Amino acid sequence: MPELEQSRTNPPTPLLDSGVLPPRVVRKKKMSTIMAILVLIAGIALLLPVIAFVDKSRNPKVGCVLLISALALTVPIHELGYLIAGWMAGFRFSVIHIGPFSLTLEHGRFKARMTREMIADGAVGMHIKSVRRLHRRLLIGLAGGSAANLLSIPAAFLLVGNVLSDLGETRQGTLAAQFVVFSVLSIIVNLWPTRAVMLSDGARIEMLLCSRDRSRRWMSVLALVNLYNNGIRGKDWKPTWLRSATCVNDNSLDAFFGYWLAYASANDRRDVVVAGQYLEKCLELSYMLPLSMRDMVAQEAAFFAAWFRDDASLAYRWLTQLHKPRVMPRSAQLRLDVALACARRDYDAAERSWQEGFRLIESSTSGRSREWMKEASLEWRQQILERRVQDITVSSNADECHSI
C-alpha cells in the first residue's frame, strides 16, 4: 500500500484507460494436473469393486443413481463439517454452495440463488467475529470438512455391519460402500495442497503453518471483511490491516481480494489516485477470475470512469465487457446509473436513480449495514448536488464571458 501512495502524480493505469478486460486465462499447473489424474485413477480403482455388485441384475441405471446419491451425500457432509467447525471456532455463517444452489446471508437477510457457474462442488463461507487467536481458529475451521468425511467412514461401517447388518450386497449396502469411497476421495482432494484459483484446505493449512506474509494477508482480508459486516465504513478501516492485505503480490485470489478491499477503502476516502491504482491492480488479476467476478470488476471500472474521471464514453466501453449485463444486481445498476447520468450532466436522472437506490437500501438491508449504507448514500447525494451547482456556475461564467 505505501508504494502505491508514494506515486501520486499521473499514475499509469493503462488497463483502466483502455476499457478492455484482459483475456480470461485458466491457469494450469503441472502438479495440479498430475494430482487430478492420480485421484481419478484411485477413484476408479476403488469404485470398480463396488460397482461390480451394484445388484444382482447389474442394472447400469441403478448403478448411476447410486453413484450420484453417494456423491450427493458426501458433499453436504463435508460442508456441514465446515459449518460446525466454524461455529465452534467462533465464525459466523456467510454463504453455502452445494452444486448450483447457494444460500447467502447479505446485510442481515438470507438469499437463495441458483447459478450455472461453479468453481467447486461445494463451498462454505464464514465471517470472523474477532481477530483474537485467529490463526488457530482458522486451522480448526479448515480441518472441519475433512474431519466430517473421516468420521462418516466408520459411521457407515457401523451402520451396515451392526445396526443394519441384513443389508449385505443390497443396493443400500452398495450405496454405503460408494459413500465410503467418495469420502476417502474427498479427504485426499481437500487435504492435498492444490493451488488453483481457489486454494484447497491443504494449501490453506500449509500456508498458515509455513508462510507468515501470506497468512497475515489472508487474516487481514478476513478482518477487513469483518469490519465491513459490522457496519464500519471503508474510510475508517485500519491502515495496518490494509497494508497487510496488499503486502504480497503473487497473482492469487487472496491478492485480488486484498487490492479490492484497499480500493473500496480509498474510494470511500475519496482518494481518487490511490483508488485508481488499486482498481488497476484488480484489473490486472481479472484474467483468473470467474465470469461473475470479472463482470463485477468491469462494472466497477465503468463506475470509476463515469464518476471519478467524468468520462461517459470510457464507462460505456467498460459496460460492453460485461458477460451478463442483465443479471447485474439492482443496487449496483442504480449506483452506476447515477454516475453515468452525472457524467452526461443529466442531474435529474441522477436524482431519480439515487432516490430509487436509497429506497432499495431501506427495504433490502437491516441493522448496522442499513445505517452505514444510508449514511454513505446521503454523503454521495451531497457530492452530486455540489457537482450540479459547480456545473451551473461554470456554465453561467462561460455565458457571461461569451456575452462580453
C-alpha positions in Angstrom: 0.0 0.0 0.0 2.7 2.6 0.8 4.4 2.1 -2.5 1.2 3.0 -4.3 0.6 6.0 -2.2 4.0 7.4 -2.9 3.3 7.6 -6.7 0.5 10.2 -6.8 1.4 12.2 -9.9 -0.3 11.0 -13.0 -0.1 7.3 -12.0 -0.2 5.0 -15.1 -3.4 3.0 -15.3 -3.3 1.5 -18.9 -5.9 -1.2 -18.3 -8.3 1.2 -16.7 -7.9 3.7 -19.5 -8.3 1.0 -22.2 -11.9 -0.1 -21.4 -10.9 -3.7 -22.1 -10.6 -6.6 -19.7 -7.5 -8.8 -20.0 -8.4 -12.1 -21.7 -9.5 -14.8 -19.3 -6.9 -17.5 -18.7 -7.4 -20.7 -16.8 -4.1 -21.3 -15.1 -2.7 -24.7 -15.5 -0.2 -26.2 -13.1 1.6 -29.4 -13.7 1.3 -30.6 -10.1 -2.4 -30.0 -10.0 -2.9 -31.9 -13.3 -0.9 -34.8 -12.1 -2.8 -34.9 -8.8 -6.2 -34.8 -10.7 -5.1 -37.8 -12.8 -3.9 -39.7 -9.7 -7.2 -39.1 -7.9 -9.2 -40.1 -10.9 -7.2 -43.4 -11.2 -7.6 -44.0 -7.5 -11.3 -43.3 -7.6 -11.8 -45.7 -10.5 -9.8 -48.4 -8.7 -11.8 -48.0 -5.6 -15.2 -47.8 -7.3 -14.8 -50.8 -9.6 -15.1 -53.5 -7.0 -18.1 -51.6 -5.5 -19.8 -51.2 -8.9 -19.2 -54.9 -9.5 -22.0 -55.8 -7.1 -24.5 -53.0 -7.6 -27.2 -55.5 -7.6 -27.9 -59.0 -9.0 -29.4 -57.6 -12.1 -26.4 -55.5 -12.9 -28.7 -52.6 -13.8 -26.5 -49.7 -15.1 -29.2 -47.2 -14.4 -29.4 -48.3 -10.8 -25.6 -48.0 -10.6 -25.6 -44.5 -11.9 -28.3 -43.4 -9.4 -26.4 -45.0 -6.5 -23.2 -43.2 -7.6 -24.9 -39.8 -7.8 -26.6 -40.4 -4.5 -23.4 -41.3 -2.8 -21.8 -38.1 -4.1 -24.8 -36.1 -3.1 -24.4 -37.4 0.5 -20.6 -36.8 0.6 -20.5 -33.1 -0.4 -23.2 -31.9 2.1 -21.5 -33.8 5.0 -18.2 -32.1 4.0 -19.7 -28.7 4.0 -21.7 -29.4 7.2 -18.3 -30.2 8.9 -17.1 -26.8 7.9 -20.1 -25.1 9.4 -19.9 -27.0 12.7 -16.1 -26.4 13.0 -16.6 -22.8 12.0 -19.3 -22.2 14.7 -17.1 -24.0 17.3 -14.2 -21.7 16.3 -16.4 -18.6 16.6 -17.1 -17.8 13.0 -20.4 -16.5 11.5 -22.3 -18.0 8.6 -22.0 -16.2 5.3 -22.7 -18.5 2.3 -23.0 -22.1 1.5 -22.8 -23.6 -2.1 -24.0 -27.1 -2.9 -23.7 -27.7 -6.6 -25.6 -25.0 -8.5 -27.5 -23.9 -5.4 -26.4 -21.3 -2.8 -27.7 -19.7 0.3 -26.2 -16.4 1.2 -26.6 -14.1 4.2 -26.4 -10.5 2.8 -27.0 -7.4 5.0 -28.8 -9.5 7.6 -31.1 -11.3 5.1 -31.0 -14.8 3.6 -31.0 -15.0 -0.2 -31.2 -18.3 -2.2 -29.8 -18.5 -5.7 -29.1 -20.9 -8.5 -26.2 -20.5 -10.9 -24.6 -22.4 -13.7 -21.1 -21.2 -12.8 -19.5 -23.5 -10.3 -15.8 -23.4 -9.2 -16.3 -26.3 -6.8 -18.9 -29.0 -6.0 -19.5 -27.4 -2.6 -18.2 -24.4 -0.6 -18.9 -22.7 2.7 -18.1 -19.1 3.5 -17.9 -17.9 7.1 -17.0 -14.5 8.6 -14.9 -14.0 11.6 -16.2 -12.3 14.8 -12.9 -11.2 16.1 -9.2 -11.4 15.3 -8.3 -13.0 18.7 -6.4 -16.2 18.2 -7.5 -16.2 14.5 -4.6 -18.3 13.3 -5.5 -21.2 15.5 -9.2 -20.9 14.8 -8.7 -20.9 11.1 -6.8 -24.2 11.3 -9.7 -25.7 13.2 -12.2 -24.4 10.7 -10.2 -25.7 7.7 -9.9 -29.2 9.2 -13.7 -29.4 9.8 -14.8 -30.6 6.4 -12.3 -33.4 6.1 -12.8 -34.4 9.7 -16.6 -34.8 9.0 -15.8 -37.1 6.0 -13.3 -39.1 8.1 -15.8 -39.6 10.9 -18.6 -40.6 8.4 -16.5 -43.6 7.2 -16.6 -45.6 10.5 -20.2 -44.5 11.0 -21.1 -46.0 7.6 -19.3 -49.3 8.5 -21.0 -49.4 11.9 -24.4 -48.8 10.3 -24.0 -51.5 7.7 -22.1 -54.0 9.9 -24.0 -53.8 13.1 -27.2 -51.7 13.0 -28.4 -52.8 9.6 -26.4 -56.0 9.2 -29.0 -57.5 6.8 -28.2 -55.0 4.1 -25.4 -57.2 2.7 -24.9 -56.8 -1.0 -28.1 -54.9 -1.5 -28.5 -51.6 -3.1 -28.4 -49.8 0.3 -25.2 -51.7 1.1 -23.7 -50.7 -2.2 -24.7 -47.0 -1.6 -22.9 -47.2 1.8 -19.7 -48.6 0.2 -19.7 -46.0 -2.5 -20.3 -43.3 0.1 -17.1 -44.5 1.9 -15.1 -44.4 -1.3 -16.3 -40.8 -2.1 -15.5 -39.8 1.5 -11.9 -41.1 1.1 -11.5 -39.3 -2.2 -12.9 -36.1 -0.6 -10.3 -36.2 2.1 -7.5 -36.7 -0.3 -8.6 -34.0 -2.7 -9.2 -31.4 0.0 -6.1 -32.0 2.1 -3.8 -32.1 -0.9 -2.1 -28.7 -1.2 -3.6 -27.7 -4.6 -3.0 -24.1 -5.7 -5.5 -23.3 -8.4 -7.7 -20.2 -8.5 -9.0 -21.3 -5.1 -6.6 -22.9 -2.6 -7.5 -26.3 -1.2 -7.9 -26.8 2.5 -4.5 -28.5 2.5 -2.9 -25.5 0.7 -4.5 -23.1 3.3 -3.2 -25.2 6.2 0.2 -25.3 4.7 0.1 -21.5 4.2 -0.9 -20.9 7.8 1.9 -23.2 9.0 4.7 -22.1 6.6 4.1 -18.6 5.2 3.9 -15.7 7.6 3.3 -13.0 5.0 0.6 -14.8 3.0 -1.1 -15.9 6.3 -1.0 -12.3 7.5 -2.5 -11.2 4.2 -5.4 -13.7 4.4 -6.1 -12.9 8.0 -6.1 -9.2 7.3 -8.6 -9.7 4.4 -10.9 -11.6 6.7 -10.5 -8.9 9.4 -11.4 -6.1 6.9 -14.5 -8.1 5.7 -15.5 -8.4 9.4 -15.3 -4.6 9.7 -17.5 -4.2 6.6 -20.0 -6.7 8.0 -20.1 -4.8 11.3 -21.1 -1.6 9.6 -17.8 0.2 9.7 -17.2 2.5 6.7 -14.2 1.7 4.4 -12.7 5.1 5.2 -12.4 4.0 8.8 -10.7 0.7 8.2 -7.4 0.1 10.0 -4.4 1.2 7.8 -2.2 -1.6 9.2 -4.7 -4.2 8.0 -5.0 -2.6 4.6 -1.2 -2.7 4.3 -1.1 -6.3 5.3 -3.9 -7.2 2.9 -1.8 -5.8 0.0 1.6 -6.9 1.2 2.1 -9.8 -1.2 1.6 -9.7 -5.0 1.6 -13.3 -6.0 -1.2 -13.2 -8.7 -3.6 -15.1 -6.4 -7.2 -14.7 -5.5 -6.1 -13.5 -2.0 -4.1 -10.8 -3.7 -7.1 -9.7 -5.7 -9.4 -9.5 -2.6 -6.7 -7.5 -0.8 -6.5 -5.0 -3.6 -10.3 -4.9 -3.9 -10.7 -4.0 -0.3 -8.0 -1.4 -0.5 -9.8 0.1 -3.5 -13.1 0.2 -1.6 -11.4 2.0 1.3 -9.7 4.5 -0.9 -12.9 5.0 -2.8 -14.8 5.8 0.5 -12.0 8.2 1.4 -12.3 9.9 -2.0 -8.7 9.3 -2.6 -9.0 9.0 -6.4 -5.3 8.5 -7.1 -4.9 5.5 -4.8 -8.3 4.1 -5.6 -7.4 4.1 -9.3 -4.1 2.4 -8.7 -5.7 -0.4 -6.7 -8.5 -0.8 -9.3 -5.8 -1.2 -11.9 -4.3 -4.0 -9.8 -7.7 -5.7 -9.7 -8.0 -5.4 -13.5 -4.5 -7.0 -13.9 -5.7 -10.0 -11.9 -9.1 -10.3 -13.6 -7.7 -12.8 -16.1 -8.0 -15.6 -13.5 -11.4 -14.7 -12.1 -14.7 -16.5 -12.8 -17.0 -14.7 -15.2 -19.3 -13.3 -12.5 -16.3 -11.6 -10.7 -14.9 -10.3 -14.0 -18.3 -8.6 -14.5 -18.1 -7.1 -11.1 -14.6 -5.6 -11.8 -15.7 -4.3 -15.3 -18.8 -2.8 -13.7 -16.7 -1.0 -11.1 -14.3 0.3 -13.8 -17.3 1.7 -15.6 -18.4 3.4 -12.4 -14.9 4.8 -11.7 -14.6 6.2 -15.2 -18.0 7.9 -15.0 -17.9 9.3 -11.5 -14.2 10.0 -10.8 -13.0 10.6 -14.3 -16.1 12.2 -15.7 -15.7 10.1 -18.9 -19.0 8.6 -20.0 -17.6 7.1 -23.3 -15.0 5.1 -21.3 -17.6 4.0 -18.9 -19.8 2.7 -21.8 -16.8 0.9 -23.2 -16.4 -0.9 -19.9 -20.0 -1.9 -19.9 -19.5 -3.7 -23.2 -17.1 -6.0 -21.4 -19.9 -7.4 -19.2 -20.6 -11.1 -19.8 -24.1 -11.0 -18.4 -25.1 -7.3 -18.0 -28.8 -8.2 -17.4 -28.0 -10.0 -14.2 -26.3 -7.0 -12.5 -27.7 -6.5 -9.0 -30.3 -3.7 -8.9 -28.4 -1.7 -6.3 -25.2 -1.9 -8.5 -27.2 -0.9 -11.6 -28.7 2.2 -9.8 -25.3 3.2 -8.5 -23.9 3.0 -12.0 -26.9 4.9 -13.4 -26.2 7.8 -11.0 -22.6 8.0 -12.1 -23.4 7.8 -15.8 -26.1 10.4 -15.5 -23.7 12.8 -13.7 -21.1 12.2 -16.4 -23.8 13.2 -19.0 -24.8 16.2 -16.9 -28.3 14.8 -16.6 -28.7 15.5 -12.9 -32.5 15.0 -12.9 -32.0 11.4 -14.0 -29.2 11.1 -11.4 -31.6 12.2 -8.7 -34.3 9.7 -9.7 -31.8 6.8 -9.7 -30.4 8.0 -6.3 -33.9 8.1 -4.8 -34.7 4.6 -6.0 -31.3 3.3 -4.7 -32.0 4.9 -1.3 -35.4 3.3 -1.1 -33.8 0.0 -2.0 -31.3 0.3 0.9 -34.2 0.9 3.3 -36.2 -2.1 2.0 -33.4 -4.7 1.4 -31.0 -4.1 4.3 -31.2 -4.1 8.1 -29.2 -3.4 11.2 -25.9 -1.5 11.1 -25.5 -2.3 7.4 -28.5 -0.2 6.6 -27.3 2.6 8.8 -23.8 3.0 7.2 -25.2 2.5 3.7 -27.7 5.2 4.2 -25.0 7.5 5.6 -22.7 6.9 2.7 -25.6 7.4 0.2 -26.6 10.7 1.8 -23.0 11.9 1.6 -22.9 10.9 -2.1 -26.1 12.8 -2.7 -24.4 15.9 -1.3 -21.5 15.4 -3.7 -24.0 15.1 -6.6 -25.6 18.4 -5.6 -22.2 20.1 -5.2 -21.2 18.9 -8.7 -24.5 20.2 -10.1 -24.0 23.6 -8.6 -20.4 23.7 -9.8 -21.5 22.8 -13.4 -24.2 25.6 -13.2 -21.6 28.1 -12.0 -19.2 27.1 -14.7 -21.9 27.3 -17.4 -23.0 30.7 -16.1 -19.5 32.1 -16.2 -19.0 30.8 -19.7 -22.2 32.5 -20.8 -21.1 35.8 -19.2 -17.7 35.7 -20.9 -19.3 34.9 -24.2 -21.7 37.9 -23.9 -18.8 40.2 -23.1 
